[in-house]
Amino acid sequence: MSAVATRPRLGFLGVGWIGRQRLDAVAESRVADVAAIADPALAGALDTLDELLEADVDGIVIATPSALHAEQAIAALEHGLAVFCQKPLALDAAGARRVVEAARREDRLLGVDLSYRFTEAGRCVRDVVRSGELGEIRAVDLVFHNVYGPDKAWSNDPALAGGGCVLDLGIHLVDLALWALEFPPVTAVTSRLRGEPLEDYAAVQIELETGTVLRLACSWRLHAGRDCVIEATFYGRDGGVSLSNVDGSFVDLAAERYDGRQTRQLVAPPDEWGGRAAVAWARALAAGGRYDADAEEYVAVHEVLDRIYGRGA
């Protein structure tokens, strides 16, 4: 591996729709160079991760089926490379912990595409929540309904996908809520999952040590009258703040502040946020970024997901 320079050399593992989006965003940002691509479906590309690891790169961006993420990330980290991985980082908390431990052991930068943290609306909501102006946060309503289901065959295979709408969609809002609230301990999780072989509807309650209650509803193929419904609303003693999508859009997000019956818009679209998480990771790598202890937050999110799926205490 070459030493990280001002413009790190990156390899891309998997360049389907989302992988290509991240590649294009990094290339357009000019913070890093696209040095190699591995995707057996792409003519002229490398075929395997092993070939990519032997290329002259400083980090890799992983966008492969979910079940492959953890082992591929660990292999890259142990090869001395930084890693940016599509969510989920692993299929369970044990897998996520192994990846984070590898990043810490090898002192390598690890990023996960939990992209709602990088939206203007998401950051605005976080800032309002953390400012204390809402007072005690008593409840958070999280909604992600999608009229579509996943269109990849592997996305409906439990062995390859690991979960349904919770692992696909709910993970974003669980992460966003815990991140905004600065990751307080979780004391109880109850859930109802519907659908086979993977859940296509979930209703979840998450209780925090602070007394805050998170209520998550997410689904695939819901008859919602629009493409999707996305919402993260924080209700405090002295006010509220909300992120929501506009007119059923997957990309247009707004933030609003609530005081009694009054609503004030804080953020409105447009906001080109799709590849922002990958670009931020590449920029940190270009600046010499190594292991960041904030990666522990990825494990905390997966611990909550494990409890939603009945895999934890």
C-alpha positions, -999 to +999 in steps of 0.1 A: +000+000+000+013+035-008+015+061+019-016+083+021-010+115+002-031+146-002-053+127-026-056+091-014-060+063-039-092+044-034-105+010-046-142+004-050-156-031-043-190-034-059-203-007-083-239-014-086-263+015-083-253+027-048-216+018-052-215+038-085-232+067-068-205+068-041-177+064-067-191+093-087-194+115-056-158+109-045-145+114-080-165+147-084-152+159-050-116+156-062-105+147-026-094+112-037-085+093-068-104+063-081-075+039-085-092+005-089-126-012-092-135-048-084-169-060-097-172-093-116-202-079-135-182-049-149-161-055-180-125-044-175-127-043-137-110-066-112-130-097-102-122-102-065-114-085-032-080-103-031-071-086-064-082-052-051-062-057-019-031-061-040-037-029-060-019+003-050-047+018-029-050+035+005-086+026+012-115+007-002-152+015-005-174-016+000-209-018-016-216-056-018-243-078-003-248-072+034-236-106+045-202-099+030-195-066+046-179-076+079-154-101+065-145-079+036-140-049+059-118-069+083-097-083+054-091-048+041-083-033+075-059-062+083-042-054+049-035-019+062-063-001+043-089+023+055-125+012+049-158+029+040-186+004+041-223+005+030-247-001+059-251-025+076-215-029+087-224-065+097-254-087+102-253-084+140-235-066+168-208-093+172-198-089+136-198-051+139-177-053+170-151-075+152-148-049+124-144-020+149-118-040+169-099-046+136-099-009+128-087-001+163-060-028+162-047-017+128-053+020+135-072+025+103-100+049+095-134+032+094-166+048+080-201+035+075-227+050+051-252+061+077-260+089+054-288+108+072-262+121+096-248+140+067-280+157+055-285+194+063-318+185+079-303+158+101-275+180+113-299+208+120-321+185+141-291+172+160-279+207+168-313+217+181-316+186+202-281+190+217-285+227+223-309+220+252-335+245+239-362+217+237-358+208+273-360+172+283-366+150+253-395+128+262-403+110+230-389+105+195-411+092+166-392+075+138-409+065+105-395+050+073-422+035+050-412+026+015-438+016-011-411-004-029-392-035-017-356-043-025-350-052-062-319-074-057-324-111-053-299-112-024-320-086-005-347-112+000-324-140+011-320-141+049-285-156+046-273-127+025-294-098+037-296-106+074-328-088+079-357-070+062-370-034+065-354-028+099-318-036+087-325-018+054-344+013+065-348+014+102-311+013+109-308+049+095-334+063+119-322+044+149-287+057+143-300+093+137-319+093+169-292+078+191-266+101+175-287+133+181-292+122+217-255+114+222-260+076+225-275+072+260-278+036+273-308+016+261-328-001+289-355-019+270-366-028+235-398-044+224-407-051+188-433-067+165-420-079+131-443-090+104-435-108+071-417-138+058-389-147+051-378-112+060-399-087+079-417-061+057-433-043+086-419-035+121-432-016+151-406-010+178-403+008+211-369+016+225-366+030+261-335+049+271-319+054+305-327+091+302-365+083+302-368+091+265-389+066+245-382+060+208-410+047+186-400+032+153-423+021+125-408+010+092-418-011+062-414-023+027-442-022+002-466-002+024-496+014+007-485+049+017-499+069-012-465+081-021-430+067-027-419+069+009-426+085+043-395+095+063-397+112+097-377+117+128-395+140+153-381+148+187-406+160+213-392+179+242-407+195+273-402+230+258-406+224+220-401+200+192-380+195+161-385+173+131-368+159+100-392+148+073-392+141+036-410+164+012-438+152-011-428+115-008-393+122-020-364+099-011-339+128-012-357+160-004-356+165+033-368+194+055-363+203+091-389+221+112-391+236+147-423+233+167-436+255+195-471+247+206-492+252+174-465+272+157-442+256+130-410+273+117-390+259+088-353+255+096-340+237+065-355+232+031-344+213+000-324+210-022-295+194-006-272+171-025-264+147+003-263+113-014-225+108-014-216+132+014-207+105+039-182+088+015-167+122+006-163+131+043-145+098+049-122+103+019-115+139+031-106+126+066-083+100+050-066+126+029-059+146+061-042+116+076-071+102+095-066+070+115-088+051+138-117+072+153-132+060+185-166+073+173-167+040+153-179+024+186-213+040+178-217+015+149-216-013+175-241+005+197-266+008+168-262-029+160-268-038+196-302-021+194-309-039+161-300-073+177-326-066+205-352-056+179-346-090+162-346-108+195-309-116+195-300-097+226-310-092+262 
